[in-house]
Structure formats: C-alpha cells, structure tokens
C-alpha cells in the first residue's frame, strides 16, 4: 500500500452542504446546493462534502449532480458521507462515481456513551466494524476518510486501536471529531499529539479535524490542532451547522493568512515565507458568505468575525481618526482581501442584457438563459425604482432568482391597506398546486401579519412563525429589503427568503418560499439524520 502524499499546506474540507445544512431551517434543494458547490469551487476548497447520499433521494441526486458538474479534473474532491454500513457506503459510492476525484467519508462512534446508548455495541464490535467498512469503501474509491465519532470523549487507548485498524484497512484520511464541542484548545492539541505518538501507521494518513462550536472554541481548537500536526480542517461557511455550528471556514483561513509568519514554522517553512497556507482565494470569501446566508436563510450576525457587517466598521472617533490616517492602526486585514469592495454604480435603467450578463460574469455568476432572463427582468424593475444600482443589489437579485425551490404555491397578488387609524387589511391571490387561483383577505395587527393570515386562509398547512427578520441590502430609502423567516411544522424548521424594495411584498414571498419548502417535505418525506439514526452494520 502506497502512502498518501503529505500535504505541504492545510487542506480545507468544506461541509457546508452536509453538516451545515443540518442547521434548523437551512435545508437546501438540489439546485441551491449546486449553486453553492460551484461557488465553493471558485473559493478554492480542496474537498466538498456534498451530502449524505443515503439520507434521501434528494440528497443522493445533489451529491451525484455536484460530482458530475463540479467534480472535474481541475475541481475539488467530491465527498459523500456514509455510516459504517454497506448500504450507506454503496449509496455514497454510486453518488460520487461521476467525480474525477471522489471520496467516501465513513464513520462510527467510539466514545463509551455513544457506543452504549446510540449504537448499543461493544468496543470489540466497533473495532471489527470500522476496518471492515473502510475496506468495503475502498472497493468504490481509493480515497476513503474514516471518522471515530465523538473522538473527543473517547478513551484514547481504544481510539488509537480503531484508528490503526482503519488505516491498515486503507483509510487515507483519519478525521478526529469533537462532535459535541466539548474540548478546549490545549486538550485538542494533546489529542492530536497523542494520536501521532501512539498510532504506529499514522504517517500513512492525513490527520483531519472536525469540531462544533458549543463552547465557542471550535476555531481555536482547530488552530491548535494545526500546530500539533493536523493538515485537514473540516469547516463550514459562516460557521453554520447543528446547535452552535461548526468551525467557520472564513475565520480559520484568515487567521492563518493574517498570522502566516506565526503558523509557517509548524508546516516546516520559514516565518518569512509568503506562500499561502491554504488554497483558498480569499477574495471570494465575502461573496461565498453572502450566497450561503441568502440561500439558507441564516443571517450573519453584525459582529461576526471576518464577514459580519461591522467587521470593518469603526464607530469610535479615536478609531475613525486612526483608520483615516493609517488603516493598520485598527485593521489587521484589508477589507478587499476578502472581496469586500465599496458599493459602485455599475449599471442603470438603460443598460442592456449583454452589459448585465458581463457584470454578472465579473462578479463570478454563471447563469443559464432562463435564470438570466428572470434576473434581468428583476434588474429592470429595480432600475425603475432605484437611481443607483450597486453590486450588492445585483448579487441580491441573482441570489433571490437562483433559488430553485419547487413553487407549488405562487403569489399572483398582494395588496395591503393600513394606517394609524385603520385596521391593517391584506388581500392575496395565490395559484395553488392544482392550478386554481384563490383570493382571500384578512385583518392583522400590522400589514405583514395581515398578509400572513390571508395566505394561511388559502394555504391550509399548520405552522408556527418562529422568526421574522428584515435587513437592508444597501443604504438609502429605496434600498432592497431582504426578508428571512422561519416556520416550524411539528419538529422541523423551514426557512424562507425574498428581496424587494417593498418589504411587505418581500415578506409575502418569503412566507410562500417557506411554505413551499414545507409542502415539498410533506410530499417527499423526511430525510434521515446521519448522526442520530441507529447504525446497524450490514456484515
């Protein structure tokens, strides 16, 4: 067995489309996943974990389509997640087959608490299953990653045995997950050092790390792991993911970019080396962040590091004075290094389709004719309402139009009457899945409440509105307003998103977007969760 090449840089394994999608309400459809995957390829990630193929037909289709369209010879490795069962592994192997470089990522829990209460298996059984399933995965692809789930709370001696067996069976990457976000940086570093010292064949595999942010330590843990010898980081855009999320890709990449001189020696380089530590094109970070935020309906908090709205804002007079004299007084990185540029008037109401397409290409968007037509019509409508059209406006339009959720319910009309001495009243006309056009009206506590009550009179699907957010794309009274909502049906959360200069109209479309997602789930069934379903080995 030949040893895998030792990476001379840090590999970035993006799991936005798998672990990130497990955030409540962040469910993406096939076309939305493909849009994000193409942007992740432009960003320069090394591996895209495109989904959990066994979970549902939709997940399988998404992984397979990404493998075919994004997993080119010059593109990233496309990875499918699989529990340590033959059924999961077969499904993952089939899904990644179209990719030039495909990977199967299989896992089984190794902590006593997980083995006892989730798997209901002994250490001996897990120690037998892990190498057998790795070997089975090798029959589908030479690139196999193995994860001992909940490694952070596993007995180290048992962990060493499982990792040694997995590598001997052919695992080329071993991932060490802090599944519940329990470890501190020093503990995570010690865990990696212990693995390097006590797993005899560890030099035959790349050490990867995966971690959740339950204690706010995920990024710090990963950076400590890099110092200890980890060479692959599993992360998500904006740090999205289950519970408190995953380690944030943008924070990890920019930490190693800004502090390159500090991290260089840990990769055997001189502190002065200017060679990048990752393959990431940092100028694509902000655009990728915005895209993921818009398509998942998960806003980025203003004070979020790197990509938050306030990340490069200065309110203090002392800070403003310093920055005006020299940016380095209070800014340790240039906003342009992550692709954040000043708003510019790029197009106007007289701009034609070719100019619009050209600007989209400059911004990194490649739309098919149908999507381009929809986006161009939206642009012309906006140009009639706004004097100044910025790159951010265009990106918002494109992100809004590239959402390809099945539109079972279509909003044909929304009309609102309200005032300080009138009862807010809304009238809506909605085209239903069977082609009927139904009109109804309702009174609410405000215009948006009235719209939602009117929609509910037509679309009779019980749900609870649990979040409603509005933010402006740009400054000014004529700015586009982006509305994001979340609704709950039973134990699942569905997000909706829309943009319009009229926030009441945007609110109506966002609600229909969420309802269409809910209706789709009711029609197609619910996907299983890879880390909560009982693993039954097919031996």
C-alpha positions as CSV (number, residue, x, y, z in Angstrom):
1,X,0.0,0.0,0.0
2,X,1.5,3.4,-1.0
3,X,1.5,6.2,1.4
4,X,-0.7,9.2,0.6
5,X,1.4,12.4,-0.2
6,X,1.9,14.5,2.9
7,X,0.2,17.8,2.2
8,X,2.5,20.8,2.1
9,X,-0.4,23.1,3.1
10,X,-3.6,22.9,5.0
11,X,-6.4,21.2,3.2
12,X,-9.8,22.8,3.5
13,X,-12.7,20.3,3.7
14,X,-16.0,22.2,3.4
15,X,-19.0,20.5,4.9
16,X,-21.5,23.4,4.4
17,X,-23.7,21.2,2.2
18,X,-23.7,18.4,4.7
19,X,-23.2,19.4,8.3
20,X,-24.0,23.0,7.7
21,X,-27.3,22.0,6.1
22,X,-28.3,20.3,9.3
23,X,-28.9,23.7,10.9
24,X,-32.6,24.0,11.7
25,X,-34.3,25.6,8.7
26,X,-31.3,25.5,6.5
27,X,-32.4,22.7,4.2
28,X,-31.3,23.3,0.6
29,X,-32.7,21.7,-2.6
30,X,-30.6,20.2,-5.3
31,X,-30.2,23.3,-7.5
32,X,-29.3,25.5,-4.5
33,X,-26.7,23.0,-3.4
34,X,-25.2,23.1,-6.9
35,X,-25.1,26.9,-6.9
36,X,-23.2,26.8,-3.6
37,X,-20.9,24.0,-4.7
38,X,-19.8,25.9,-7.8
39,X,-19.0,28.9,-5.6
40,X,-17.1,26.7,-3.2
41,X,-15.0,25.5,-6.2
42,X,-14.3,29.2,-7.1
43,X,-13.4,29.8,-3.5
44,X,-10.7,27.1,-3.8
45,X,-11.8,24.5,-1.2
46,X,-10.0,21.2,-1.6
47,X,-12.8,18.8,-0.7
48,X,-16.6,19.4,-0.8
49,X,-18.7,17.1,1.4
50,X,-21.7,17.4,-0.8
51,X,-24.2,15.5,1.4
52,X,-25.3,12.2,2.9
53,X,-26.5,10.2,-0.1
54,X,-28.3,7.5,1.9
55,X,-30.5,10.2,3.6
56,X,-33.0,10.7,0.8
57,X,-33.3,10.6,-3.0
58,X,-32.8,14.4,-3.0
59,X,-29.5,14.1,-1.1
60,X,-28.3,11.4,-3.5
61,X,-29.3,13.4,-6.5
62,X,-27.5,16.5,-5.1
63,X,-24.2,14.6,-4.4
64,X,-24.3,13.0,-7.8
65,X,-25.1,16.2,-9.7
66,X,-22.3,18.1,-7.9
67,X,-19.9,15.2,-8.6
68,X,-20.8,15.4,-12.3
69,X,-20.7,19.2,-12.7
70,X,-18.3,20.4,-10.1
71,X,-16.0,17.4,-9.6
72,X,-14.0,18.0,-12.7
73,X,-10.3,17.2,-13.2
74,X,-9.3,20.6,-12.0
75,X,-12.1,20.9,-9.5
76,X,-12.3,19.9,-5.8
77,X,-12.7,16.3,-4.5
78,X,-16.4,15.5,-4.0
79,X,-17.2,13.6,-0.9
80,X,-20.2,11.7,0.3
81,X,-20.9,10.8,3.9
82,X,-21.8,7.2,4.9
83,X,-22.3,5.5,8.2
84,X,-20.3,2.3,8.7
85,X,-22.9,0.1,6.9
86,X,-22.8,-1.5,3.5
87,X,-26.0,0.2,2.4
88,X,-24.7,3.7,3.2
89,X,-21.3,3.0,1.6
90,X,-22.8,1.6,-1.6
91,X,-25.1,4.6,-2.0
92,X,-22.2,7.0,-1.4
93,X,-20.0,5.2,-3.9
94,X,-22.7,5.4,-6.6
95,X,-23.3,9.1,-5.9
96,X,-19.6,10.2,-6.2
97,X,-18.9,8.0,-9.2
98,X,-19.1,10.8,-11.8
99,X,-16.4,12.9,-10.0
100,X,-12.9,12.9,-11.3
101,X,-11.8,12.8,-7.6
102,X,-14.3,11.1,-5.3
103,X,-14.2,10.3,-1.6
104,X,-16.3,8.3,0.8
105,X,-16.3,9.5,4.4
106,X,-17.5,6.7,6.7
107,X,-17.8,6.9,10.4
108,X,-18.7,5.1,13.6
109,X,-18.8,6.3,17.2
110,X,-16.0,5.3,19.5
111,X,-17.0,7.0,22.8
112,X,-18.4,4.8,25.5
113,X,-21.5,6.9,25.9
114,X,-22.3,6.7,22.1
115,X,-21.5,3.0,21.9
116,X,-23.7,2.2,24.8
117,X,-26.7,4.4,24.2
118,X,-26.7,5.0,20.5
119,X,-25.0,2.1,18.8
120,X,-25.7,-0.5,21.6
121,X,-22.4,-2.1,20.6
122,X,-19.3,-3.2,22.4
123,X,-15.8,-2.0,21.8
124,X,-15.0,-5.3,20.2
125,X,-17.8,-4.9,17.7
126,X,-16.9,-1.4,16.8
127,X,-13.2,-2.4,16.4
128,X,-14.3,-5.0,13.9
129,X,-16.8,-2.9,12.0
130,X,-14.5,0.1,11.4
131,X,-11.8,-1.7,9.3
132,X,-14.3,-3.9,7.5
133,X,-16.4,-0.9,6.3
134,X,-13.3,1.1,5.4
135,X,-12.1,-1.9,3.3
136,X,-15.5,-2.1,1.7
137,X,-15.4,1.6,0.9
138,X,-12.1,1.1,-0.8
139,X,-13.8,-1.1,-3.4
140,X,-15.6,2.1,-4.6
141,X,-12.8,4.6,-4.4
142,X,-9.1,4.8,-3.4
143,X,-9.9,7.9,-1.3
144,X,-11.5,6.9,1.9
145,X,-11.8,9.0,5.1
146,X,-12.7,7.5,8.4
147,X,-14.0,9.3,11.5
148,X,-14.4,7.9,15.0
149,X,-17.4,9.9,16.0
150,X,-17.2,11.7,19.4
151,X,-13.4,11.1,19.4
152,X,-13.1,14.0,21.9
153,X,-14.8,11.9,24.6
154,X,-13.4,8.5,23.6
155,X,-10.9,6.5,25.6
156,X,-7.6,7.4,24.0
157,X,-6.2,3.9,24.0
158,X,-9.3,2.5,22.3
159,X,-9.2,5.4,19.9
160,X,-5.6,4.5,18.9
161,X,-6.6,0.9,18.2
162,X,-9.6,1.9,16.0
163,X,-7.5,4.4,14.0
164,X,-4.7,1.9,13.5
165,X,-7.2,-0.7,12.2
166,X,-8.9,1.8,9.9
167,X,-5.6,3.0,8.4
168,X,-4.4,-0.6,7.9
169,X,-7.7,-1.3,6.0
170,X,-7.0,1.6,3.6
171,X,-8.2,4.9,5.2
172,X,-6.2,7.7,3.6
173,X,-7.6,10.4,5.9
174,X,-8.5,10.0,9.6
175,X,-10.7,12.7,10.9
176,X,-10.8,13.4,14.6
177,X,-14.2,15.0,15.5
178,X,-15.1,16.9,18.6
179,X,-18.7,16.1,17.9
180,X,-20.3,17.9,20.8
181,X,-17.9,20.8,21.1
182,X,-16.5,19.7,24.5
183,X,-12.8,20.1,24.2
184,X,-10.6,23.1,25.0
185,X,-7.7,24.0,22.7
186,X,-4.9,22.5,24.8
187,X,-6.9,19.3,25.1
188,X,-7.5,19.1,21.3
189,X,-3.8,19.7,20.7
190,X,-2.9,17.0,23.1
191,X,-5.3,14.6,21.5
192,X,-3.7,15.1,18.1
193,X,-0.2,14.8,19.5
194,X,-1.3,11.6,21.3
195,X,-2.6,10.1,18.1
196,X,0.7,10.9,16.2
197,X,2.7,9.3,19.0
198,X,0.6,6.2,19.6
199,X,-0.9,5.1,16.2
200,X,2.0,3.3,14.5
201,X,0.8,3.8,10.9
202,X,-0.4,7.3,11.3
203,X,2.1,8.5,8.7
204,X,0.0,6.6,6.1
205,X,-2.9,9.0,6.5
206,X,-3.7,12.7,6.6
207,X,-4.9,13.9,10.1
208,X,-8.1,15.9,9.8
209,X,-10.2,17.6,12.5
210,X,-13.9,18.3,12.8
211,X,-15.5,20.3,15.6
212,X,-18.6,22.0,16.8
213,X,-18.8,25.4,18.5
214,X,-20.9,24.7,21.5
215,X,-18.4,26.4,23.8
216,X,-17.2,28.9,21.2
217,X,-13.9,27.2,20.9
218,X,-14.1,25.4,17.5
219,X,-11.7,27.8,15.6
220,X,-9.3,28.0,18.5
221,X,-9.3,24.2,18.7
222,X,-8.5,23.8,15.0
223,X,-5.7,26.3,15.1
224,X,-4.2,24.4,18.0
225,X,-4.6,21.1,16.0
226,X,-2.7,22.6,13.1
227,X,0.2,23.3,15.5
228,X,0.0,19.6,16.6
229,X,0.1,18.2,13.1
230,X,-3.5,18.3,11.7
231,X,-3.4,19.0,7.9
232,X,-7.1,19.0,7.0
233,X,-9.7,21.2,8.6
234,X,-13.4,20.4,8.3
235,X,-15.4,23.6,8.4
236,X,-18.4,25.5,7.1
237,X,-19.1,28.9,5.5
238,X,-20.3,31.3,8.3
239,X,-19.8,28.5,10.8
240,X,-23.3,27.2,10.2
241,X,-24.2,23.7,11.5
242,X,-26.1,21.9,14.2
243,X,-26.6,23.5,17.5
244,X,-24.0,26.3,17.8
245,X,-22.5,25.4,14.4
246,X,-19.1,24.3,13.1
247,X,-15.7,25.9,12.9
248,X,-16.0,28.8,10.5
249,X,-14.0,28.5,7.3
250,X,-13.5,32.2,6.8
251,X,-12.1,32.6,10.4
252,X,-9.7,29.7,10.0
253,X,-8.4,30.8,6.6
254,X,-8.0,34.5,7.5
255,X,-6.4,33.6,10.9
256,X,-3.7,31.6,9.0
257,X,-3.5,34.3,6.3
258,X,-3.0,37.2,8.7
259,X,-0.8,35.3,11.1
260,X,1.1,33.4,8.4
261,X,4.5,34.1,10.0
262,X,3.3,32.5,13.2
263,X,2.0,29.3,11.5
264,X,4.7,28.9,8.9
265,X,7.1,27.1,11.1
266,X,4.5,24.4,12.1
267,X,4.5,23.5,8.4
268,X,8.3,23.4,8.1
269,X,8.5,26.8,6.5
270,X,10.5,29.9,7.4
271,X,8.4,32.6,9.2
272,X,9.1,35.0,6.2
273,X,7.6,32.6,3.6
274,X,4.9,34.3,1.5
275,X,3.5,31.0,0.2
276,X,-0.2,30.7,1.2
277,X,-1.1,28.2,3.9
278,X,-4.3,27.2,2.1
279,X,-5.5,27.0,-1.5
280,X,-8.4,29.5,-0.7
281,X,-8.9,32.6,-2.9
282,X,-9.7,34.9,0.0
283,X,-11.2,37.5,-2.4
284,X,-14.1,35.0,-2.8
285,X,-14.9,34.8,0.9
286,X,-17.4,37.6,1.3
287,X,-19.3,36.6,-1.8
288,X,-19.5,33.0,-0.6
289,X,-20.7,34.1,2.8
290,X,-23.5,36.2,1.3
291,X,-24.6,33.4,-1.0
292,X,-24.8,30.8,1.8
293,X,-26.5,33.3,4.0
294,X,-29.1,34.1,1.4
295,X,-29.8,30.5,0.2
296,X,-30.0,29.0,3.7
297,X,-31.9,32.0,5.1
298,X,-29.4,32.3,8.0
299,X,-28.3,35.9,8.6
300,X,-24.8,36.6,9.6
301,X,-24.6,38.4,12.9
302,X,-23.3,42.0,12.5
303,X,-20.3,41.4,14.9
304,X,-19.3,38.1,13.2
305,X,-15.6,38.0,12.6
306,X,-14.4,38.5,9.0
307,X,-17.8,38.7,7.2
308,X,-20.1,40.5,9.7
309,X,-21.5,43.9,8.7
310,X,-19.4,45.5,11.5
311,X,-16.2,43.6,10.8
312,X,-14.6,46.7,9.1
313,X,-16.8,49.4,10.6
314,X,-15.5,51.9,13.1
315,X,-17.8,53.9,15.4
316,X,-15.3,55.2,17.9
317,X,-14.0,58.7,17.0
318,X,-10.5,57.7,18.1
319,X,-10.7,54.6,15.9
320,X,-12.0,56.5,12.9
321,X,-9.2,59.1,13.2
322,X,-6.6,56.3,13.3
323,X,-8.0,54.4,10.4
324,X,-8.2,57.6,8.2
325,X,-4.5,58.2,8.9
326,X,-3.4,54.6,8.5
327,X,-5.7,51.6,8.2
328,X,-3.2,49.4,10.1
329,X,-3.9,51.3,13.3
330,X,-7.1,49.4,13.9
331,X,-7.4,47.0,10.9
332,X,-5.3,43.9,10.8
333,X,-6.6,42.9,7.3
334,X,-7.7,44.7,4.3
335,X,-11.5,44.5,3.5
336,X,-10.6,44.0,-0.1
337,X,-8.7,40.8,0.8
338,X,-12.0,39.0,1.4
339,X,-13.7,40.6,-1.6
340,X,-15.5,43.4,0.2
341,X,-15.4,46.4,-2.0
342,X,-17.1,49.8,-1.9
343,X,-20.5,50.0,-3.5
344,X,-20.3,51.2,-7.0
345,X,-22.9,52.3,-9.6
346,X,-22.3,49.6,-12.2
347,X,-25.5,49.6,-14.3
348,X,-28.5,51.8,-14.9
349,X,-32.0,51.6,-16.3
350,X,-30.7,51.9,-19.8
351,X,-28.2,49.0,-19.5
352,X,-28.9,46.1,-21.8
353,X,-28.8,42.3,-21.3
354,X,-25.3,41.9,-22.5
355,X,-24.0,44.5,-20.1
356,X,-25.9,42.8,-17.3
357,X,-24.5,39.4,-18.2
358,X,-21.0,40.8,-18.4
359,X,-21.3,42.3,-15.0
360,X,-22.6,39.1,-13.6
361,X,-19.6,37.2,-15.0
362,X,-17.3,39.8,-13.5
363,X,-19.0,39.1,-10.1
364,X,-18.5,35.4,-10.6
365,X,-22.0,34.3,-11.6
366,X,-22.7,32.0,-14.5
367,X,-26.4,31.8,-15.1
368,X,-28.3,29.7,-17.7
369,X,-30.6,31.6,-20.1
370,X,-33.7,31.0,-18.1
371,X,-32.2,32.2,-14.8
372,X,-30.5,35.2,-16.6
373,X,-33.9,36.2,-18.1
374,X,-35.5,36.2,-14.7
375,X,-32.7,38.1,-13.1
376,X,-32.6,40.7,-15.9
377,X,-36.3,41.4,-15.6
378,X,-35.9,41.9,-11.8
379,X,-32.9,44.2,-12.5
380,X,-35.0,46.3,-14.9
381,X,-37.8,46.5,-12.4
382,X,-35.4,47.6,-9.7
383,X,-33.8,50.1,-12.0
384,X,-37.1,51.8,-12.5
385,X,-37.4,52.3,-8.7
386,X,-33.7,53.0,-7.7
387,X,-31.4,55.6,-9.1
388,X,-28.3,53.8,-8.1
389,X,-27.8,50.0,-8.7
390,X,-24.8,48.5,-6.9
391,X,-23.0,45.2,-7.0
392,X,-24.8,44.3,-3.8
393,X,-28.2,44.9,-5.3
394,X,-27.2,42.7,-8.3
395,X,-26.0,40.0,-6.0
396,X,-29.2,40.1,-4.0
397,X,-31.3,39.8,-7.2
398,X,-29.2,36.9,-8.5
399,X,-29.3,35.1,-5.2
400,X,-33.0,35.6,-5.0
401,X,-33.6,34.3,-8.5
402,X,-31.3,31.3,-8.3
403,X,-33.4,29.8,-5.5
404,X,-35.0,26.9,-7.3
405,X,-37.5,25.7,-4.7
406,X,-40.5,24.0,-6.3
407,X,-43.2,26.6,-6.5
408,X,-46.3,24.7,-5.6
409,X,-48.0,27.9,-4.4
410,X,-47.4,31.0,-6.4
411,X,-48.2,34.6,-5.2
412,X,-50.0,36.5,-8.0
413,X,-51.2,39.5,-6.0
414,X,-50.7,41.1,-2.6
415,X,-52.4,44.3,-1.6
416,X,-52.4,46.0,1.8
417,X,-54.3,48.8,3.4
418,X,-53.2,50.2,6.7
419,X,-52.7,53.4,8.7
420,X,-52.6,54.7,12.2
421,X,-56.4,54.9,12.4
422,X,-57.3,51.9,10.2
423,X,-57.2,48.2,10.7
424,X,-54.4,46.6,8.6
425,X,-56.1,44.6,5.9
426,X,-54.4,42.4,3.3
427,X,-55.8,40.7,0.1
428,X,-53.8,38.0,-1.6
429,X,-54.3,35.9,-4.8
430,X,-52.5,32.6,-4.8
431,X,-52.2,30.0,-7.5
432,X,-52.5,26.5,-5.9
433,X,-50.7,23.3,-6.9
434,X,-53.8,22.1,-8.8
435,X,-53.9,25.4,-10.9
436,X,-56.7,27.2,-9.1
437,X,-56.4,30.9,-8.4
438,X,-57.8,31.7,-5.0
439,X,-58.3,35.1,-3.4
440,X,-58.8,35.8,0.3
441,X,-58.4,38.7,2.7
442,X,-57.6,39.0,6.4
443,X,-57.1,41.7,9.1
444,X,-54.0,41.6,11.3
445,X,-52.1,43.6,13.9
446,X,-49.9,45.0,11.2
447,X,-49.6,44.8,7.4
448,X,-47.3,41.7,7.4
449,X,-49.4,39.9,10.0
450,X,-52.5,40.6,7.8
451,X,-50.7,39.2,4.7
452,X,-49.7,36.1,6.6
453,X,-53.2,35.5,7.9
454,X,-54.6,35.9,4.4
455,X,-52.1,33.5,3.0
456,X,-52.9,31.0,5.7
457,X,-56.6,31.1,4.7
458,X,-55.6,29.9,1.3
459,X,-52.7,27.6,2.1
460,X,-54.0,25.5,4.9
461,X,-50.8,23.9,6.3
462,X,-50.5,24.3,10.1
463,X,-47.3,26.0,11.1
464,X,-45.8,28.4,13.6
465,X,-43.9,31.5,12.7
466,X,-40.8,31.5,14.9
467,X,-38.6,34.1,13.3
468,X,-39.0,37.2,11.1
469,X,-36.0,39.3,10.1
470,X,-35.6,42.3,7.7
471,X,-32.3,43.8,6.6
472,X,-31.3,46.4,4.1
473,X,-29.0,45.4,1.2
474,X,-27.7,48.9,0.8
475,X,-28.2,52.3,2.3
476,X,-31.0,54.7,1.4
477,X,-34.7,54.9,1.5
478,X,-35.0,53.0,-1.8
479,X,-32.8,50.1,-0.8
480,X,-33.7,46.5,-1.4
481,X,-35.1,44.9,1.8
482,X,-34.2,41.2,2.4
483,X,-36.7,39.3,4.5
484,X,-35.9,36.0,6.1
485,X,-38.5,34.0,8.1
486,X,-38.6,30.6,9.8
487,X,-41.6,28.5,10.4
488,X,-42.0,25.3,12.4
489,X,-44.1,22.3,11.5
490,X,-44.1,19.6,14.1
491,X,-40.4,19.1,14.8
492,X,-38.9,20.6,11.7
493,X,-38.0,24.2,10.8
494,X,-38.2,25.7,7.3
495,X,-36.7,29.0,6.2
496,X,-38.0,31.4,3.5
497,X,-36.2,34.3,2.0
498,X,-37.0,37.1,-0.5
499,X,-35.9,40.6,-1.5
500,X,-37.9,43.5,-2.8
501,X,-37.9,47.3,-2.4
502,X,-41.3,46.8,-0.7
503,X,-40.7,44.8,2.5
504,X,-44.4,43.8,2.7
505,X,-44.1,42.2,-0.8
506,X,-40.8,40.6,0.2
507,X,-42.4,39.3,3.4
508,X,-45.2,37.7,1.4
509,X,-42.8,36.0,-1.0
510,X,-40.5,34.8,1.9
511,X,-43.5,33.2,3.6
512,X,-44.6,31.4,0.4
513,X,-41.0,30.3,-0.1
514,X,-41.0,28.7,3.4
515,X,-44.4,27.2,2.8
516,X,-43.3,25.7,-0.5
517,X,-40.3,24.1,1.3
518,X,-42.7,22.7,3.9
519,X,-45.1,21.4,1.3
520,X,-42.2,19.7,-0.5
521,X,-41.1,18.0,2.6
522,X,-44.6,16.7,3.2
523,X,-44.8,15.4,-0.3
524,X,-41.4,13.7,-0.4
525,X,-40.9,12.6,3.2
526,X,-38.2,13.5,5.7
527,X,-34.5,12.7,5.3
528,X,-32.8,10.7,8.0
529,X,-30.1,12.2,10.1
530,X,-26.6,10.5,9.9
531,X,-25.7,11.0,13.5
532,X,-29.0,10.3,15.2
533,X,-30.1,7.1,13.4
534,X,-29.1,3.8,14.9
535,X,-26.3,2.2,13.0
536,X,-26.9,-1.4,12.1
537,X,-23.9,-2.9,10.5
538,X,-24.5,-5.0,7.3
539,X,-21.9,-7.6,7.9
